[in-house]
Amino acid sequence: MELGLVGLGKMGGNMRERIRRAGHTVIGYDRNPDVADVHSLKELVDSLKGPRVVWVMVPAGAATQSTIDELAELLSPGDIVVDGGNSRWTDDEKHAVELGIKGIGFVDCGVSGGVWGLENGYALMYGGDAENIAKVQPVFDALKPEGDFGAVHAGKVGAGHFSKMVHNGIEYAMMQAYAEGWELLEKVNSVTDVREVFRSWQEGTVIRSWLLDLAVNALDDDEHLDKLKGFAQDSGEGRWTVEAAIDNAVPLPAITASLFARFASRQDDSPQMKMIAALRNQFGGHAVESK
């Protein structure tokens, strides 16, 4: 099938390549002309045969809103817009209504995989009407990991991004637990090789995971994380998870504490946040701050 892809950054550029490897045609637009196939949204829309599918991979908030507003004026009834960025699920509901008035379908898709997704595939959580999902299914199949798992029609519009938000909240808590354990091991005199203790956990233990593998990668690069500043940013989805928990009266003590720990990192050079920063760089290519 043909796909228009808006936003060719770290995620979008690799997604374009993976979809093309599956035999589909992808026409990409980005404000950076060096990576773009076309040089305007209008040119992108005009290059696609109807009914069109346009996948948006730009930052949540104003950038996504302005892109969808422009696409609403360029697309035709029967076309589909997919928001694969990190939008808040409440924005999805708004966008579905705005596009629906013009007869344009809308699908929201939470995407996980970071800089490793090109080779390993992307975990996908999508929401929307079954009819619209079906029109995008070949692209979902191209992006997902090999095997039976890694993609789910999570429910109605907004369900994809809500599921990805909760995924990221869990990720916050898991990273915080590894970071706390690492700091404690580093603190005591009796443990003389913390990196190898972490490495030993990669097989046969109940806490083995891809995040643990990435922690070992980070320690192989910088055994005591001396090169990093103990500062970790939050992308917003951890905050949204905690806010949703409050709205629904669901206790999330571990996820909430991990979010607050990141706030604390902006006040002190926290050893735990060195590990958080290293992990975010390993799995997502997120920037780190050096001393």
ZASE-70067 format. One record per residue (C-alpha): residue in three letters; x, y, z. Coordinates in steps of 0.1 Angstrom, whole numbers, plus 5000, padded with zeros to 4 digits. Each point is the difference from the previous one (the first is absolute). Example, Ala and Ser with C-alpha at 12.3 -4.5 7.8 and 13.67 -1.06 7.14 Angstrom:
BEGIN
<'ala'; <5123; 4955; 5078>>
<'ser'; <5014; 5034; 4993>>
REM end
This chain:
BEGIN
<'met'; <5000; 5000; 5000>>
<'glu'; <5009; 5037; 4999>>
<'leu'; <5007; 5020; 5031>>
<'gly'; <5007; 5036; 5007>>
<'leu'; <5023; 5005; 5030>>
<'val'; <5003; 5034; 5017>>
<'gly'; <5031; 5004; 5022>>
<'leu'; <5032; 4982; 4992>>
<'gly'; <5020; 5003; 5033>>
<'lys'; <5016; 4972; 5020>>
<'met'; <4968; 4980; 5000>>
<'gly'; <4983; 5011; 4968>>
<'gly'; <5031; 4996; 4978>>
<'asn'; <5005; 4964; 5011>>
<'met'; <4963; 4992; 4997>>
<'arg'; <5001; 5012; 4964>>
<'glu'; <5029; 4976; 4993>>
<'arg'; <4983; 4970; 5017>>
<'ile'; <4968; 5005; 4982>>
<'arg'; <5018; 5003; 4967>>
<'arg'; <5019; 4968; 5007>>
<'ala'; <4966; 4983; 5003>>
<'gly'; <4993; 5010; 4964>>
<'his'; <4977; 5030; 5005>>
<'thr'; <5003; 5035; 4985>>
<'val'; <5008; 5027; 5026>>
<'ile'; <5000; 5037; 4991>>
<'gly'; <5016; 5020; 5028>>
<'tyr'; <4997; 5036; 5009>>
<'asp'; <5022; 5018; 5026>>
<'arg'; <5009; 5036; 5005>>
<'asn'; <5036; 4990; 4995>>
<'pro'; <5003; 4998; 4962>>
<'asp'; <5031; 4978; 5002>>
<'val'; <4978; 4970; 5011>>
<'ala'; <4967; 5008; 4983>>
<'asp'; <4986; 4984; 4969>>
<'val'; <4977; 5030; 4994>>
<'his'; <5001; 5035; 5013>>
<'ser'; <4965; 5008; 5012>>
<'leu'; <4970; 4983; 5014>>
<'lys'; <4981; 5009; 4968>>
<'glu'; <5026; 4984; 4979>>
<'leu'; <4998; 4969; 5022>>
<'val'; <4962; 4997; 4997>>
<'asp'; <5001; 5007; 4963>>
<'ser'; <5026; 4971; 4996>>
<'leu'; <4977; 4974; 5015>>
<'lys'; <4971; 4982; 4983>>
<'gly'; <4967; 5000; 5018>>
<'pro'; <4988; 4988; 5024>>
<'arg'; <5031; 5014; 5017>>
<'val'; <5016; 4990; 5033>>
<'val'; <5023; 5026; 5016>>
<'trp'; <5019; 4991; 5032>>
<'val'; <5011; 5029; 5022>>
<'met'; <5032; 4997; 5021>>
<'val'; <5006; 5035; 5014>>
<'pro'; <5002; 5012; 5036>>
<'ala'; <4969; 5000; 5020>>
<'gly'; <4980; 5032; 5006>>
<'ala'; <5002; 5030; 4977>>
<'ala'; <5020; 4983; 4973>>
<'thr'; <4976; 4971; 4997>>
<'gln'; <4970; 5023; 5001>>
<'ser'; <5013; 5022; 4973>>
<'thr'; <5008; 4970; 4978>>
<'ile'; <4966; 4985; 5004>>
<'asp'; <4983; 5034; 4994>>
<'glu'; <5019; 5003; 4967>>
<'leu'; <4993; 4964; 4989>>
<'ala'; <4963; 5005; 5008>>
<'glu'; <5000; 5026; 4972>>
<'leu'; <5020; 4979; 4975>>
<'leu'; <4985; 4965; 5004>>
<'ser'; <4967; 4987; 4986>>
<'pro'; <4971; 4980; 5015>>
<'gly'; <5011; 4964; 5005>>
<'asp'; <5037; 5008; 5007>>
<'ile'; <5016; 4990; 5033>>
<'val'; <5023; 5019; 5024>>
<'val'; <5021; 4980; 5024>>
<'asp'; <5016; 5018; 5030>>
<'gly'; <5030; 4979; 5009>>
<'gly'; <5016; 5026; 5023>>
<'asn'; <4997; 5003; 5037>>
<'ser'; <4968; 5020; 5001>>
<'arg'; <4978; 5000; 5031>>
<'trp'; <4969; 4977; 4995>>
<'thr'; <4976; 5029; 5006>>
<'asp'; <5015; 5018; 4970>>
<'asp'; <4992; 4968; 4979>>
<'glu'; <4963; 5003; 5009>>
<'lys'; <5001; 5037; 4989>>
<'his'; <5018; 4992; 4967>>
<'ala'; <4977; 4972; 4991>>
<'val'; <4970; 5023; 5003>>
<'glu'; <5017; 5028; 4980>>
<'leu'; <5010; 4977; 4972>>
<'gly'; <4967; 4980; 5001>>
<'ile'; <4980; 5032; 4992>>
<'lys'; <5019; 4999; 4966>>
<'gly'; <4995; 4963; 4995>>
<'ile'; <5037; 4992; 5008>>
<'gly'; <5007; 4970; 5022>>
<'phe'; <5024; 5002; 5030>>
<'val'; <5021; 4973; 5017>>
<'asp'; <5023; 5006; 5030>>
<'cys'; <5030; 4978; 5004>>
<'gly'; <5025; 4997; 5029>>
<'val'; <5034; 4989; 4987>>
<'ser'; <5028; 4985; 5021>>
<'gly'; <5033; 4989; 4987>>
<'gly'; <5023; 5030; 5000>>
<'val'; <5032; 4999; 4980>>
<'trp'; <4999; 4962; 5000>>
<'gly'; <4967; 4998; 4982>>
<'leu'; <5014; 4999; 4964>>
<'glu'; <5015; 4966; 5005>>
<'asn'; <4979; 4986; 5029>>
<'gly'; <4966; 5014; 4991>>
<'tyr'; <4977; 5024; 5018>>
<'ala'; <4974; 4990; 5027>>
<'leu'; <4968; 5016; 4989>>
<'met'; <4968; 5009; 5019>>
<'tyr'; <4973; 5015; 4978>>
<'gly'; <4965; 5013; 5006>>
<'gly'; <4971; 5008; 4977>>
<'asp'; <4972; 4985; 4979>>
<'ala'; <5007; 4966; 4986>>
<'glu'; <4993; 5012; 4965>>
<'asn'; <5027; 5027; 5002>>
<'ile'; <5024; 4975; 5017>>
<'ala'; <4996; 4976; 4971>>
<'lys'; <5011; 5027; 4975>>
<'val'; <5033; 5004; 5020>>
<'gln'; <5006; 4964; 5008>>
<'pro'; <5027; 4993; 4974>>
<'val'; <5021; 5027; 5015>>
<'phe'; <4994; 4987; 5036>>
<'asp'; <5011; 4966; 4987>>
<'ala'; <5031; 5014; 4985>>
<'leu'; <5010; 5019; 5031>>
<'lys'; <4993; 4975; 5027>>
<'pro'; <5026; 4974; 5012>>
<'glu'; <5001; 4966; 4986>>
<'gly'; <4977; 4974; 5016>>
<'asp'; <4965; 5000; 5015>>
<'phe'; <5004; 5029; 5024>>
<'gly'; <5010; 5036; 4999>>
<'ala'; <4969; 5017; 4986>>
<'val'; <4965; 5004; 5014>>
<'his'; <4967; 5018; 4991>>
<'ala'; <4996; 5013; 5035>>
<'gly'; <4965; 5015; 4996>>
<'lys'; <4983; 5032; 4991>>
<'val'; <5017; 5032; 4989>>
<'gly'; <5024; 5010; 5027>>
<'ala'; <5006; 4965; 5012>>
<'gly'; <5033; 4996; 4981>>
<'his'; <5016; 5031; 5016>>
<'phe'; <4985; 4992; 5034>>
<'ser'; <5015; 4965; 4999>>
<'lys'; <5034; 5015; 4989>>
<'met'; <4998; 5025; 5028>>
<'val'; <4995; 4973; 5026>>
<'his'; <5029; 4980; 4983>>
<'asn'; <5023; 5030; 5005>>
<'gly'; <4988; 5004; 5036>>
<'ile'; <5010; 4964; 5007>>
<'glu'; <5033; 5007; 4983>>
<'tyr'; <5007; 5029; 5023>>
<'ala'; <4995; 4978; 5031>>
<'met'; <5022; 4971; 4986>>
<'met'; <5028; 5023; 4991>>
<'gln'; <4998; 5016; 5035>>
<'ala'; <5003; 4966; 5017>>
<'tyr'; <5031; 4991; 4980>>
<'ala'; <5015; 5034; 5007>>
<'glu'; <4994; 4997; 5038>>
<'gly'; <5015; 4965; 5001>>
<'trp'; <5030; 5011; 4980>>
<'glu'; <5007; 5029; 5024>>
<'leu'; <4997; 4978; 5030>>
<'leu'; <5024; 4975; 4986>>
<'glu'; <5025; 5028; 4991>>
<'lys'; <4998; 5013; 5036>>
<'val'; <5011; 4970; 5019>>
<'asn'; <5036; 4989; 5003>>
<'ser'; <4994; 4963; 4999>>
<'val'; <4988; 5000; 4963>>
<'thr'; <5030; 5005; 4979>>
<'asp'; <4986; 4996; 4965>>
<'val'; <4965; 5015; 4996>>
<'arg'; <5000; 4998; 4963>>
<'glu'; <5005; 4962; 5000>>
<'val'; <4973; 4996; 5027>>
<'phe'; <4976; 5017; 4976>>
<'arg'; <5013; 4978; 4971>>
<'ser'; <4994; 4968; 5021>>
<'trp'; <4964; 5009; 5003>>
<'gln'; <4995; 4998; 4963>>
<'glu'; <4994; 4963; 5001>>
<'gly'; <4979; 4979; 5023>>
<'thr'; <4986; 5027; 5022>>
<'val'; <4964; 5014; 5003>>
<'ile'; <5013; 5036; 4994>>
<'arg'; <5016; 4993; 4967>>
<'ser'; <4987; 5023; 4972>>
<'trp'; <5010; 5020; 4970>>
<'leu'; <5004; 5030; 5023>>
<'leu'; <5025; 4980; 5021>>
<'asp'; <5019; 4992; 4968>>
<'leu'; <5001; 5037; 4991>>
<'ala'; <5013; 5008; 5036>>
<'val'; <5028; 4976; 4994>>
<'asn'; <5007; 5016; 4966>>
<'ala'; <5002; 5034; 5018>>
<'leu'; <5024; 4987; 5027>>
<'asp'; <5022; 4984; 4973>>
<'asp'; <5003; 5035; 4984>>
<'asp'; <5006; 5017; 5034>>
<'glu'; <5004; 4976; 5029>>
<'his'; <4991; 5025; 5028>>
<'leu'; <4981; 5024; 4978>>
<'asp'; <5026; 5027; 5009>>
<'lys'; <4995; 5018; 4967>>
<'leu'; <4963; 5007; 5006>>
<'lys'; <4983; 5027; 5020>>
<'gly'; <4973; 4986; 5023>>
<'phe'; <4971; 5018; 4981>>
<'ala'; <4971; 4983; 4983>>
<'gln'; <4972; 5017; 4981>>
<'asp'; <4965; 4988; 4998>>
<'ser'; <4981; 4999; 4967>>
<'gly'; <4966; 5008; 5014>>
<'glu'; <4984; 4965; 4999>>
<'gly'; <5011; 4992; 5035>>
<'arg'; <4981; 5031; 5012>>
<'trp'; <4970; 4991; 4979>>
<'thr'; <5000; 4965; 5015>>
<'val'; <4999; 5014; 5036>>
<'glu'; <4973; 5025; 4991>>
<'ala'; <4979; 4972; 4985>>
<'ala'; <5005; 4980; 5031>>
<'ile'; <4987; 5029; 5021>>
<'asp'; <4970; 5005; 4977>>
<'asn'; <4991; 4963; 5003>>
<'ala'; <5010; 4995; 5037>>
<'val'; <5026; 4973; 4992>>
<'pro'; <5030; 4999; 5023>>
<'leu'; <5033; 5001; 4981>>
<'pro'; <5026; 5004; 5028>>
<'ala'; <5030; 4986; 4981>>
<'ile'; <4994; 5019; 4967>>
<'thr'; <4992; 5032; 5019>>
<'ala'; <5032; 4997; 5021>>
<'ser'; <5021; 4994; 4969>>
<'leu'; <4986; 5032; 4984>>
<'phe'; <5008; 5020; 5031>>
<'ala'; <5035; 4986; 5001>>
<'arg'; <5006; 5015; 4966>>
<'phe'; <4989; 5034; 5013>>
<'ala'; <5025; 4996; 5028>>
<'ser'; <5027; 4994; 4975>>
<'arg'; <4997; 5036; 4988>>
<'gln'; <5010; 5012; 5035>>
<'asp'; <5030; 4977; 5007>>
<'asp'; <5025; 4980; 4981>>
<'ser'; <4982; 4967; 5008>>
<'pro'; <5020; 4968; 4995>>
<'gln'; <4967; 4982; 4992>>
<'met'; <4992; 5024; 4972>>
<'lys'; <5033; 4992; 4983>>
<'met'; <4986; 4965; 4995>>
<'ile'; <4966; 5013; 4988>>
<'ala'; <5017; 5024; 4976>>
<'ala'; <5022; 4972; 4987>>
<'leu'; <4971; 4977; 4995>>
<'arg'; <4979; 5026; 4981>>
<'asn'; <5030; 5006; 4978>>
<'gln'; <5004; 4963; 4993>>
<'phe'; <4965; 4991; 4991>>
<'gly'; <4988; 5032; 4984>>
<'gly'; <5030; 5020; 4990>>
<'his'; <4989; 5028; 5025>>
<'ala'; <5026; 5026; 5006>>
<'val'; <5022; 4999; 5032>>
<'glu'; <5017; 5028; 5018>>
<'ser'; <5037; 4997; 5005>>
<'lys'; <5019; 5015; 5029>>
REM end
